[in-house]
Amino acid sequence: MRHWQLSSQTRLSARAAVCLATPLVVGLISGQRAYGTLVAIGALWAVSQDGSDRWHNRAPRMLGVALAGGPGLALGALFVTHVHAAWSLVVLFGAVAFVAGVIEASLWATQGMYLLLGAVLGGGLGFAGRIWQSALCLMVGGLFVYAVASLTDRRSRRVDQRQCLENALQALAQLLDAIGSEELN
């Protein structure tokens, strides 16, 4: 019997469709379109970091979207709530862009970029009401994609785990081989 499998690109596309549509549908059914849209935006940002590369490369990027986008949104929205001068947004975006650049320079490019995007979204739209809920929705969207990708891409994660175990055993074998030699002393 022949086993039927979808290609990795098809699985990736299906995962993206589910992750983007689910928050929108839940938002419509629950009467919370605005929050559903924010969760979908967080999911969209995380989907943009998902791909066919190894899990150990994708996972930090997807988590970075969730952990940086939400605080960026809160920062931007809180700023425009308390400071009403239009020129102050230029100062805010400049300061956040500088911080994002520093973060990106330390090899956390995704986190820096989504911190800035969150600040632009929060500062540009100026969310009324409970800003923390809006930031949380953005973070939940990113974490949702991470969870779905984690559950649906077990094969890639196992390969990474096996590779780490192989590397550790190789290092142990080299150490054992070096016992009593000049290299170890």
Secondary structure, 3 states (H helix, E strand, C coil): CCCCCCCHHHHHHHHHHHHHHHHHHHHHHHCCHHHHHHHHHHHHHHHCCCCCCCHHHHHHHHHHHHHHHHHHHHHHHHHHHHCCCCHHHHHHHHHHHHHHHHHHHCCCHHHHHHHHHHHHHHHHHCCCCCHHHHHHHHHHHHHHHHHHHHHHCHHHHHHHHHHHHHHHHHHHHHHHHHCCCCCCC
